[in-house]
Amino acid sequence: CDGCHMDPILGTRFLCMNCDESREVDLCEDCMIEGKFENGKYEHHKKSHRFSAIVNPTSQRFDMDHVPEQVDEYNYLDATPAEQ
């Protein structure tokens, strides 16, 4: 999210329809409601721009890239004995 930096955006993602792809603005639902985004980085984006709501029915509260396929499988994000 270009407002709160949620990554990945959970729930509905709002994509600016006026900004070109190289400088697109994506907002989560909370930031869309608040009209919140980083003004300095997105000077090309205007509050009058139209947004498209993109519903992602597979949004998860965890990153599927970091979930082991099996319960006892090692993941590089797991703490080593020295870190525990």
C-alpha positions as CSV (number, residue, x, y, z in Angstrom):
1,C,0.0,0.0,0.0
2,D,1.4,3.4,-0.9
3,G,-0.2,4.9,2.2
4,C,0.7,2.5,5.1
5,H,3.1,0.2,3.3
6,M,1.0,-3.0,3.9
7,D,2.6,-5.7,1.8
8,P,0.8,-7.6,0.5
9,I,-2.4,-5.6,0.6
10,L,-5.0,-7.6,2.4
11,G,-8.6,-7.4,1.3
12,T,-9.6,-4.9,-1.4
13,R,-6.8,-3.1,-3.3
14,F,-7.6,0.3,-4.8
15,L,-5.6,1.1,-8.0
16,C,-5.4,4.6,-9.5
17,M,-6.9,4.6,-13.0
18,N,-5.3,7.9,-14.0
19,C,-1.6,7.3,-13.0
20,D,0.5,5.4,-15.6
21,E,1.8,1.9,-14.8
22,S,5.3,3.1,-14.1
23,R,4.1,5.4,-11.3
24,E,0.9,3.7,-10.2
25,V,-0.7,4.3,-6.8
26,D,-2.2,1.3,-4.9
27,L,-4.0,1.8,-1.6
28,C,-5.6,-0.6,1.0
29,E,-9.2,0.0,2.0
30,D,-8.2,2.0,5.2
31,C,-5.9,4.4,3.3
32,M,-8.5,4.8,0.5
33,I,-11.1,5.8,3.0
34,E,-8.7,8.2,4.7
35,G,-7.3,9.5,1.4
36,K,-3.8,8.7,2.7
37,F,-0.7,8.3,0.6
38,E,2.9,9.6,0.6
39,N,2.5,13.0,-0.9
40,G,6.2,13.6,-1.6
41,K,6.7,10.4,-3.5
42,Y,3.4,10.7,-5.5
43,E,3.3,14.3,-6.6
44,H,1.9,13.1,-9.9
45,H,-1.2,11.6,-8.1
46,K,-4.1,13.9,-7.5
47,K,-7.0,13.3,-5.0
48,S,-9.4,13.8,-7.9
49,H,-8.1,10.7,-9.7
50,R,-10.4,7.7,-10.1
51,F,-9.7,4.4,-8.5
52,S,-10.7,0.8,-9.4
53,A,-11.5,-1.6,-6.5
54,I,-9.7,-4.9,-7.0
55,V,-11.1,-7.6,-4.8
56,N,-8.7,-10.4,-4.0
57,P,-10.7,-13.3,-2.5
58,T,-7.4,-15.2,-1.8
59,S,-6.0,-12.5,0.5
60,Q,-4.3,-14.2,3.5
61,R,-3.1,-12.8,6.8
62,F,0.2,-14.5,6.2
63,D,2.7,-14.6,3.3
64,M,2.3,-17.9,1.4
65,D,6.0,-17.6,0.3
66,H,7.1,-18.3,3.9
67,V,4.8,-21.1,4.9
68,P,6.4,-24.6,4.9
69,E,4.8,-27.3,2.8
70,Q,5.0,-29.7,5.8
71,V,4.7,-28.9,9.5
72,D,8.2,-30.2,10.3
73,E,9.9,-28.5,7.2
74,Y,12.6,-26.0,7.8
75,N,12.0,-22.4,6.7
76,Y,14.8,-19.9,6.3
77,L,12.8,-17.5,8.6
78,D,12.9,-20.1,11.4
79,A,15.0,-19.2,14.4
80,T,18.2,-21.2,14.8
81,P,19.0,-22.7,18.2
82,A,21.5,-19.8,18.8
83,E,18.7,-17.2,18.2
84,Q,16.1,-18.8,20.4
